Amino acid sequence: MATTTATPTTQSRTNTLKLFRANLQTFALVGALLVIWLFFTLATKNGVYLQAQNFSNLFRQMTITALMSVGMVLVIVTGNIDLSVGKLAGFISVVVAVFQARYWTRETAIPASEVHNPVFFILGLIAVLIILAVASRWYRQQEAKGSKPSQYGFPVVVVGIIAVTLLALWFVITPLVADLTGRVLTALVLEGSEALTTTISVIFALLLGVFVGIIQGFIIAYWRVPAFIVTLGGLWVFSGLITLVTEGKTIPANQPLFSGISQDYVPPTLGWMIAGAVVVVLVYSTFTGRQKKVRYGFELPPIAFDLVKTGVMALVVLGYVYIVNQYNGIPNPVLLLAIVAVVVGYMATNTRFGRYAYAIGGNREAARLSGVNIRRNVFFIFVLMGFLCGVAGTALASYVGYGTIAAGQGYELDVIAACILGGTSTLGGEGTIFGAMIGALIMASLTNGLQMLNVQPGYVYMLKGAVLVAAVLLDVQLKKNR
C-alpha cells in the first residue's frame, strides 16, 4: 500500500493557511478600517478626510478612548466590566482643572468658605488607602491561618473605620491640608515654577486614579461584590462629584505647559528618529522571537510570513509619521498612547500578571486549582484601570482645556465598544491590546467622518451601534468556522 508524504511546498502552504485563519479577525478589522477611510475620503470634498491635518486630528481624538481601552481589555478578559471609567476620567479632568484654575496659580488663595471644597476633601482621602491596605493584609493573614473572619463583621468594621476617618478628614485634617497646600504652592508659583505645578497636577491625577482603582478593586476582589454593581455605583458617585466640584460651571485648565500635554506636537525630526527606532525594534523582535520559538520547541511560521508582517508594520509606522509631519508632527497624546499600549501589551503577553488574567477569564476554576491568586490579580487589574483613567483624565483636561459638568459623558460606552469591536470576548479569556486600538480607531474614524459630512448626531449613534452589533455577529461566525 502506497503512503503519501507532504512535500515541503504543500506543508508551507498548509502552515500559511493556518496562520491566515488564525489572524483572520485581525485582517478583517484592518480591512474594515481601510474601507471606512476610503469611503470618507471619496465622500468628503477634495478628499480632505485623509489629508494631513484631519489625519492628525483623527488620531488625537481617539487617544482618550484608546487609553482607557488598554486597561478595559484586561478587565473584560478576566470576566469583569468597568462602567465607571468615563466618569472617573471626567472627574479627574475636572479636579485637575480646578487646581489649574483656582489654586495652583499666582493668585492662589484659600478663603475660609472654600476650605471644605470637595477637591480638598479628595486630597485627604489618600489616608483611607492606608486603612484598606492594612485591613486587606490582616484579612489575608487570617485566611492563611484558617480562621476566616466573619462574613459580615469584617466589612462592617472596615466601613466603620473609614466613616470615622472621613469625618475627621472633613472637619479637621482637610482644612489644614488645604491651607498648607495653598501656601506652599503659592510661594512656588510666585517664583514662576509652572513646570512644578504641571508636574504636581499630573502626579495628583494619577494618584487619584490609582486610589479609586484600589477602592473598587478591593470591593470587587476581596468583598466579592460584582464588578457591574460596584462600577455602576462608581459611575453615579463620580457624576455627582463632578456636579459638586464644577457647581455647573466651566472651569479653565489652560496653563500653557499643561495644555501642551495634549495640544502640542513632537518635532518632525524627532518623529523620524522615533519611527526609525520603532522599525529597528520591530526587525529585532521578529528574529529574536523566532529564536525563542526554536529554543522552546514551538512550530515556526514561514519566514516570509514574519517578514511580510514586520514589513507592513514598519511601513504603517513610517507612513503615519510621513503624513502627520506634513502638518505639525506626531501629536503628543498619540505618542503617549503608543507608549502605554506597548507597555501594557507586553505585560499582557509576556508576564505572569497578563497570563494569569487570561487564565482567569478562560477558566476561573482551573486557574484557582493551578495556584493562581485570583483575588490579587483582579485587584491589581482594577488598580491598573484606575491608573489609566488618571492618564486619560489628564489628557482630557489638557485636550479640551476645560473641566465641564459633561466631562467623560458616554466615554465608558465607547471604551467597551472599542474592546468588543477589537475582538475582546464578553465571556472573558480572549482579547488583545492591538485589537482594542483598532476598535478605538474605527469608532473615532466613523465619528470624525460622519461629522465632516454634517450627519445629525442621532444617526451617528445609530450607525455606531449597528457597526458594533455587525462586528460581534461577524466574530461569532468566524469562531464557528475555525
Buried (B, 14 or more C-beta within 10 A) or exposed (E): EEEEEEEEEEEBEEBBEEBEEEEEBBEBBBEBBEEBBEEBBEEBEEEEBBBBEBBBBBBBBBBBBBBBBBBBBBBBBBBBBBBBBBBBBBBBBBBBBBBBBBBBBEEBEBEEEBBBBBBBBBBBBBBBBEBBEEBBEEBBEEEEEEEEBEEEEBBEEBEEBBEEBBEEBBEEBBBEBBBEBBEEBBEBBEEEBBEBBBEBBBEBBBBBBBBBBBBBBBBBBBBEBEBEEBBBBBBEBBBEBBEBBBEEEBBBBBBEBBBEBBBBBBEBEEBBEBBBEBBEEBBEEBEEBBEEEEEEEEEEBBEEBBEEBBBEBBEEBBEBBBBBBEBBBBBBBBBBBBEBBBEBBEBBEEEEBBBBBBBBBBBBEEBBEEEBBBBBBBBBBBBBBBBBBBBBBBBBBBBBBBBBBEBBBEBBBBBBBBBBBBBBBEEBBBBBBBBBBBBBBBBBBBBBBBEBBEBEEEEBBEBBEEBBEEBBEBBEEBEEEE
